[in-house]
Amino acid sequence: MNLDPYRSEIPPHREVLPGGAVLLSTPMRTAHAVTLGVWLRTGSQDEPADLCGVSHFLEHIVFKGTQKRSAFEIAATFDSLGASVDAFTTKDLVAFTIKVLPEYFEPAVEVLADMLLNPAFDGRMVELEQGVVCEEIQELCAESESLFPAWESENWSNWQAPKEFAHTARIGHLRVDGTKVDIPSFLVKGGHVVAVREKSRKNPYILEALDIAKSRGCPKWLELDGEKFQSTVKDLPQREDISTIPIQEQLIVELYSK
């Protein structure tokens, strides 16, 4: 990688503001616009179990109005300033960014600050946004209804099955109806036969997975044939069929909504 264009850049200046917020600023002489990012040090990993997805939901809802601005006024103001606005949520943060010409920086920042400090949380808008999130989840289920692990486990977190399964898929140990599969997110359907190729049947990860499947039993939507190192997908599982696996739907929604 050629780093020459970046060697003359000035390191960021760090300042801790009275309220405890950390301000990092970096001048860029060739830039024609100013970019501001507000990064909140909390994300989906900090959510209690009964509020899964609330970080992403709050990221959405602050755009729906403040105590003195409607959602339309927020959008119209940013548009009139020519500002580019974005937001995203990860496991450990929620971020909001704006990019605007220097002469419009102050009014753009004022609107963003109003959104973050004075959100209205209007009941009607909250209800509408809940509908949007539900639609995202429904679309996700339609697209990835057959993304599931090869077995259920009450002690899922004690065995690194997702990581090892991904590794197993990527290096081509698996076949679906005789076709090589090398991606962990391959979509299967009812009637598909997932098998381990002949050369891989002594792989320790695969043998361990087979032993676990035999000892704990397969879920009703799978039919295991240990002698042939294969499993038949009898039908696609419903959400209640995999209730013993600690799936965090909000992380899936965040991934697909970026």
LINLINLIN-V417596 format. One record per pair of residues at least 12 apart in sequence whose C-alpha atoms are under 7 Angstrom apart, sorted by the first residue. I is the first residue (numbers start at 1). J is the second residue. D is the distance in Angstrom with one decimal. If there is no record, write none. Layout:
I_J_D, I_J_D
This chain:
10_26_6.7, 10_27_7.0, 11_26_6.6, 12_24_5.9, 12_25_5.2, 12_26_4.6, 13_25_5.2, 13_26_6.4, 32_101_6.8, 33_99_6.6, 33_100_5.4, 33_101_4.4, 33_102_5.8, 34_99_5.6, 34_100_5.5, 34_101_6.0, 34_102_5.7, 34_105_7.0, 35_98_5.7, 35_99_4.3, 35_100_6.6, 36_97_5.6, 36_98_5.4, 36_99_6.5, 37_95_6.8, 37_96_5.7, 37_97_4.3, 37_98_6.6, 38_95_5.6, 38_96_5.2, 38_97_6.3, 39_93_6.6, 39_94_5.9, 39_95_4.4, 39_96_6.6, 40_93_5.5, 40_94_5.2, 40_95_6.1, 41_92_6.4, 41_93_4.9, 41_94_6.9, 42_92_5.2, 42_93_4.5, 42_94_6.4, 43_55_5.9, 43_89_6.5, 43_90_5.8, 43_91_4.8, 43_92_4.1, 43_93_4.2, 43_94_5.8, 44_90_6.4, 44_91_4.5, 44_92_6.4, 45_91_5.0, 45_92_6.1, 52_250_6.3, 53_250_4.7, 56_89_5.7, 61_126_6.8, 62_115_5.6, 62_116_6.5, 62_119_5.5, 63_115_6.7, 64_125_6.5, 65_119_6.2, 65_120_5.6, 66_114_6.7, 66_115_5.7, 66_118_5.4, 66_119_4.2, 66_120_4.3, 67_118_5.9, 67_119_6.2, 67_120_4.9, 78_108_6.6, 81_104_6.1, 82_100_6.4, 83_98_6.4, 83_99_5.5, 83_100_4.6, 84_98_5.4, 84_99_5.0, 84_100_6.5, 85_97_5.7, 85_98_4.5, 85_99_6.6, 86_98_6.5, 88_258_7.0, 89_254_6.8, 136_253_6.8, 137_253_6.4, 146_187_5.7, 146_188_5.8, 146_189_6.7, 146_236_6.1, 147_185_6.4, 147_187_6.2, 151_213_6.1, 151_218_5.9, 151_219_6.7, 152_219_6.7, 152_245_6.7, 153_244_6.9, 153_245_6.8, 154_244_6.0, 156_245_6.6, 166_184_4.9, 169_181_6.5, 169_182_4.8, 169_183_5.6, 169_184_5.3, 170_182_4.2, 170_183_5.2, 170_184_6.6, 173_196_5.8, 173_197_5.7, 173_200_5.9, 174_194_6.9, 174_195_5.7, 174_196_4.7, 174_197_5.9, 175_194_5.8, 175_195_5.2, 175_196_6.1, 175_197_6.4, 176_192_6.5, 176_193_5.6, 176_194_4.6, 176_195_6.4, 177_192_6.0, 177_193_5.2, 177_194_6.5, 189_233_6.9, 189_236_6.7, 190_233_5.2, 190_234_5.3, 190_235_4.5, 190_236_5.9, 191_232_6.3, 191_233_5.3, 191_234_5.5, 192_232_5.9, 192_233_5.4, 193_230_6.7, 193_231_5.7, 193_232_4.4, 193_233_6.3, 194_230_5.5, 194_231_5.3, 194_232_6.3, 195_229_5.8, 195_230_4.0, 195_231_6.4, 196_229_5.7, 196_230_6.3, 210_226_6.9, 221_233_6.2, 221_234_5.1, 221_235_5.2, 221_236_6.5, 221_237_6.1, 222_234_5.5
